[in-house]
Amino acid sequence: MNIQQSNIANLPTKYGKFRIKAYKDNNQEHLAIMSLDFEQIEVPYVRIHSECLTGDTLGSLKCDCQNQLELALKFISKEGGLIIYHRQEGRNIGLLNKVNAYALQDQGRNTIEANLELGFKEDERDYKVIKYIFDDLKINKLKLITNNPKKIDYVKSLNVELIERIPSITKVNKYNKYYLNTKKDKMGHLL
């Protein structure tokens, strides 16, 4: 892998103070968001947060992404650890195709059916950069904050000890209920 790295910089936020480091893998740039005490923590809490522009930035109610990100930022700020902002929009189909998938969802398809109809797998994400970030930040044990069994399986496949899975449960609303049920019933998410 030919990955470029930034220096580490400070990032004060409304959730607390963090340090950040960016990683560029081909055309995708990912971000490690670390608590100030991250380097002193033997078993950090870690969230691999998949990019969601519509949720994270615009506050879309169609998903629970912004709520999960905010929950993780508050938690990591208090308890210590790391959030990897994994920049693979729309399960790595890109923003344009994600909006097309939204349009199909507006016609009644679920998130999986929409991706398949557009010619993609239900999930196109590639987690190889995560291994690189773990190695760079010397993570060999962690407590993973996730509901996604694929992320659990991926972390277990690395030379990293998964000590505990921490659920990331957010509120259901009338706009994301069908989406969350699809993630639970069809993708095995631990909701």
Buried (B, 14 or more C-beta within 10 A) or exposed (E): EEBEEEEEEEBEEEBBEBBBBBBBBEEBBBBBBBBEEBEEBEBBBBBBBBBBBBBBEEEBBBBBBBBBBBBBBEBBBEBBBBBBBBBBBBBBBBEEBBEBBBEBBEEEBBBBBBBBEBEBEBBBBEBEBBBBBBEEBEBEEBBBBBBBEBBBEBBEEBEBEBBEBBEBEBEEEEEBEBBBBBBEEEBEBBB
